[in-house]
């Protein structure tokens, strides 16, 4: 390589020598055609030496030609290399220079380059995203970038997703709460709604079971009044109708009435007595009848014989008097024999019995006092034993049934009633076992719906109520999404009024308090402009009392202050005063000379 470089330099030197040789040595006319064959010889030696030929030519900035007649001629060398991608120029020392053209435009959104025929070119960068879930764009400073595609369709009834291959897709939300008691539908703004199904007619009562649907029974129109016929009429505003019943047994011997607690009551009338010797009867058709029964008063003799006197008194009725056989001896048994008349026999003393205490007094006779063994307790069995006297034994009220409660009432004795296993809790299944008593099992109210609160009301049973997403914060809009639960979105309380202080109170919601514009300066009018806020104006004539006799000004704390003008001109010969219109007035005081005998 070094040898080749030396050869090139020698050839260049030879060309220089040939060009600048004296005219005597060179032919009459020497042109560049004389030198070209030499360069051609170099080219024949090695095609790679073309670049060195250029180097040689650069060593020759100008071809000097000598002409015998005109002298030296100078032809300017063209450095245009025919390449639009270079800046071509000639350096006096180095010859032709070719600098690369800078096609960069410092824009990362273009691809720049250079074509040797047309020069610089600029093509826009095409940014392509590999995912349907993003869009590509180009920024001149950073180049291509990707932005996620928003798949939100503003529809609360769809699940919004994105597939990198196909882009956005939307799946309908399943609002089925598997509760046959609700109509399930979706609102594009609020999402799933569950509207209770009305399944009762006016004359029906019941409830809706989430699995089985409506369980119904007829409305109970019984008003607890046995004096009315009760029925249900669905066409009436008040469906239960009550009509009074007619209580007529078609019996002239009864008074017909109705008692709400028992129904019709037929009370036999009491027919009046004509007198004591006529007895009344009642005929179901004719009503009250009167019959003479005075002859019946003598029937007593059939039993009593001679031992009675009898008759009928219109006022007292039948009367009969037993013949008084009393001998007034309490220790005799006195009686009347229907055939023999009065008989007086000694009273026999009772035999020994520990259940009696027996005495006899001539005045009062035998007194047999029976031992009172009743302890007035119905829970004991009381009796008297002739040998032992009074005996009281407790009674047993146990019926050996765990489903009854037994007790003994001191007045009414053994009492029992069926145990009520109803714990008045609709959330339990209640029953009674005769051996173990009441049993209670918990009702399962779970409905597998995250947007309902599953609970059991002791009064009404299972209740699957849509949950309240109310966070008791009036500063949020609350709703429930079946997939994610409660969503609480903050409320925007800005009313765009500079005269209110806008904030949100968690209890009352958006609150707008009037801005206090009082600057505590009594000399200004304070107002509020909805667009600019508080403004304070001080009228120029606020304290003007239109009097030339005062100087006025406004004190921010005390308000208008008025100071009387001092009109004293210091001249004792003038009367100084102030006129509200003219201001200070100074009138000359006129003194009169004193008269005789006075002043």
Secondary structure as the mmCIF struct_conf table of DSSP 4:
data_model
#
loop_
_struct_conf.conf_type_id
_struct_conf.id
_struct_conf.beg_label_comp_id
_struct_conf.beg_label_asym_id
_struct_conf.beg_label_seq_id
_struct_conf.end_label_comp_id
_struct_conf.end_label_asym_id
_struct_conf.end_label_seq_id
HELX_RH_AL_P HELX_RH_AL_P1 UNK A 2 UNK A 20
BEND BEND1 UNK A 21 UNK A 21
TURN_TY1_P TURN_TY1_P1 UNK A 23 UNK A 25
BEND BEND2 UNK A 26 UNK A 26
BEND BEND3 UNK A 28 UNK A 28
TURN_TY1_P TURN_TY1_P2 UNK A 32 UNK A 32
HELX_RH_AL_P HELX_RH_AL_P2 UNK A 33 UNK A 45
HELX_RH_3T_P HELX_RH_3T_P1 UNK A 47 UNK A 49
HELX_RH_AL_P HELX_RH_AL_P3 UNK A 50 UNK A 58
TURN_TY1_P TURN_TY1_P3 UNK A 59 UNK A 59
BEND BEND4 UNK A 61 UNK A 62
STRN STRN1 UNK A 63 UNK A 67
TURN_TY1_P TURN_TY1_P4 UNK A 68 UNK A 70
STRN STRN2 UNK A 71 UNK A 75
HELX_LH_PP_P HELX_LH_PP_P1 UNK A 76 UNK A 78
BEND BEND5 UNK A 82 UNK A 82
TURN_TY1_P TURN_TY1_P5 UNK A 84 UNK A 85
STRN STRN3 UNK A 86 UNK A 91
TURN_TY1_P TURN_TY1_P6 UNK A 92 UNK A 94
STRN STRN4 UNK A 95 UNK A 100
HELX_LH_PP_P HELX_LH_PP_P2 UNK A 101 UNK A 101
BEND BEND6 UNK A 106 UNK A 106
TURN_TY1_P TURN_TY1_P7 UNK A 108 UNK A 109
STRN STRN5 UNK A 110 UNK A 115
TURN_TY1_P TURN_TY1_P8 UNK A 116 UNK A 118
STRN STRN6 UNK A 119 UNK A 124
BEND BEND7 UNK A 130 UNK A 130
TURN_TY1_P TURN_TY1_P9 UNK A 132 UNK A 133
STRN STRN7 UNK A 134 UNK A 139
TURN_TY1_P TURN_TY1_P10 UNK A 140 UNK A 142
STRN STRN8 UNK A 143 UNK A 148
HELX_LH_PP_P HELX_LH_PP_P3 UNK A 149 UNK A 150
BEND BEND8 UNK A 154 UNK A 154
TURN_TY1_P TURN_TY1_P11 UNK A 156 UNK A 157
STRN STRN9 UNK A 158 UNK A 163
TURN_TY1_P TURN_TY1_P12 UNK A 164 UNK A 166
STRN STRN10 UNK A 167 UNK A 172
BEND BEND9 UNK A 178 UNK A 178
TURN_TY1_P TURN_TY1_P13 UNK A 180 UNK A 181
STRN STRN11 UNK A 182 UNK A 187
TURN_TY1_P TURN_TY1_P14 UNK A 188 UNK A 190
STRN STRN12 UNK A 191 UNK A 196
HELX_LH_PP_P HELX_LH_PP_P4 UNK A 197 UNK A 198
TURN_TY1_P TURN_TY1_P15 UNK A 202 UNK A 203
STRN STRN13 UNK A 204 UNK A 209
TURN_TY1_P TURN_TY1_P16 UNK A 210 UNK A 212
STRN STRN14 UNK A 213 UNK A 218
BEND BEND10 UNK A 224 UNK A 224
TURN_TY1_P TURN_TY1_P17 UNK A 226 UNK A 227
STRN STRN15 UNK A 228 UNK A 232
TURN_TY1_P TURN_TY1_P18 UNK A 234 UNK A 235
BEND BEND11 UNK A 236 UNK A 238
STRN STRN16 UNK A 240 UNK A 244
HELX_LH_PP_P HELX_LH_PP_P5 UNK A 245 UNK A 246
TURN_TY1_P TURN_TY1_P19 UNK A 252 UNK A 253
STRN STRN17 UNK A 254 UNK A 259
TURN_TY1_P TURN_TY1_P20 UNK A 260 UNK A 262
STRN STRN18 UNK A 263 UNK A 268
HELX_LH_PP_P HELX_LH_PP_P6 UNK A 269 UNK A 269
HELX_LH_PP_P HELX_LH_PP_P7 UNK A 271 UNK A 273
BEND BEND12 UNK A 274 UNK A 274
STRN STRN19 UNK A 275 UNK A 275
TURN_TY1_P TURN_TY1_P21 UNK A 276 UNK A 277
STRN STRN20 UNK A 278 UNK A 283
TURN_TY1_P TURN_TY1_P22 UNK A 284 UNK A 286
STRN STRN21 UNK A 287 UNK A 292
HELX_RH_3T_P HELX_RH_3T_P2 UNK A 294 UNK A 300
HELX_RH_AL_P HELX_RH_AL_P4 UNK A 301 UNK A 304
HELX_RH_3T_P HELX_RH_3T_P3 UNK A 305 UNK A 307
STRN STRN22 UNK A 308 UNK A 313
TURN_TY1_P TURN_TY1_P23 UNK A 314 UNK A 316
STRN STRN23 UNK A 317 UNK A 322
BEND BEND13 UNK A 328 UNK A 328
TURN_TY1_P TURN_TY1_P24 UNK A 330 UNK A 331
STRN STRN24 UNK A 332 UNK A 337
TURN_TY1_P TURN_TY1_P25 UNK A 338 UNK A 340
STRN STRN25 UNK A 341 UNK A 346
HELX_LH_PP_P HELX_LH_PP_P8 UNK A 347 UNK A 352
TURN_TY1_P TURN_TY1_P26 UNK A 354 UNK A 355
STRN STRN26 UNK A 356 UNK A 361
TURN_TY1_P TURN_TY1_P27 UNK A 362 UNK A 364
STRN STRN27 UNK A 365 UNK A 370
BEND BEND14 UNK A 376 UNK A 376
TURN_TY1_P TURN_TY1_P28 UNK A 378 UNK A 379
STRN STRN28 UNK A 380 UNK A 385
TURN_TY1_P TURN_TY1_P29 UNK A 386 UNK A 388
STRN STRN29 UNK A 389 UNK A 394
HELX_LH_PP_P HELX_LH_PP_P9 UNK A 395 UNK A 396
BEND BEND15 UNK A 400 UNK A 400
TURN_TY1_P TURN_TY1_P30 UNK A 402 UNK A 403
STRN STRN30 UNK A 404 UNK A 409
TURN_TY1_P TURN_TY1_P31 UNK A 410 UNK A 412
STRN STRN31 UNK A 413 UNK A 418
BEND BEND16 UNK A 424 UNK A 424
TURN_TY1_P TURN_TY1_P32 UNK A 426 UNK A 427
STRN STRN32 UNK A 428 UNK A 433
TURN_TY1_P TURN_TY1_P33 UNK A 434 UNK A 436
STRN STRN33 UNK A 437 UNK A 442
HELX_LH_PP_P HELX_LH_PP_P10 UNK A 443 UNK A 444
TURN_TY1_P TURN_TY1_P34 UNK A 450 UNK A 451
STRN STRN34 UNK A 452 UNK A 457
TURN_TY1_P TURN_TY1_P35 UNK A 458 UNK A 460
STRN STRN35 UNK A 461 UNK A 466
HELX_LH_PP_P HELX_LH_PP_P11 UNK A 467 UNK A 468
BEND BEND17 UNK A 472 UNK A 472
TURN_TY1_P TURN_TY1_P36 UNK A 474 UNK A 475
STRN STRN36 UNK A 476 UNK A 481
TURN_TY1_P TURN_TY1_P37 UNK A 482 UNK A 484
STRN STRN37 UNK A 485 UNK A 490
HELX_LH_PP_P HELX_LH_PP_P12 UNK A 491 UNK A 491
TURN_TY1_P TURN_TY1_P38 UNK A 498 UNK A 499
STRN STRN38 UNK A 500 UNK A 505
TURN_TY1_P TURN_TY1_P39 UNK A 506 UNK A 508
STRN STRN39 UNK A 509 UNK A 514
HELX_LH_PP_P HELX_LH_PP_P13 UNK A 515 UNK A 515
BEND BEND18 UNK A 520 UNK A 520
TURN_TY1_P TURN_TY1_P40 UNK A 522 UNK A 523
BEND BEND19 UNK A 524 UNK A 524
STRN STRN40 UNK A 525 UNK A 529
TURN_TY1_P TURN_TY1_P41 UNK A 530 UNK A 532
STRN STRN41 UNK A 533 UNK A 537
TURN_TY1_P TURN_TY1_P42 UNK A 540 UNK A 543
BEND BEND20 UNK A 546 UNK A 546
TURN_TY1_P TURN_TY1_P43 UNK A 548 UNK A 549
STRN STRN42 UNK A 550 UNK A 555
TURN_TY1_P TURN_TY1_P44 UNK A 556 UNK A 558
STRN STRN43 UNK A 559 UNK A 564
BEND BEND21 UNK A 570 UNK A 570
TURN_TY1_P TURN_TY1_P45 UNK A 572 UNK A 573
STRN STRN44 UNK A 574 UNK A 579
TURN_TY1_P TURN_TY1_P46 UNK A 580 UNK A 582
STRN STRN45 UNK A 583 UNK A 588
HELX_LH_PP_P HELX_LH_PP_P14 UNK A 589 UNK A 595
TURN_TY1_P TURN_TY1_P47 UNK A 596 UNK A 597
#
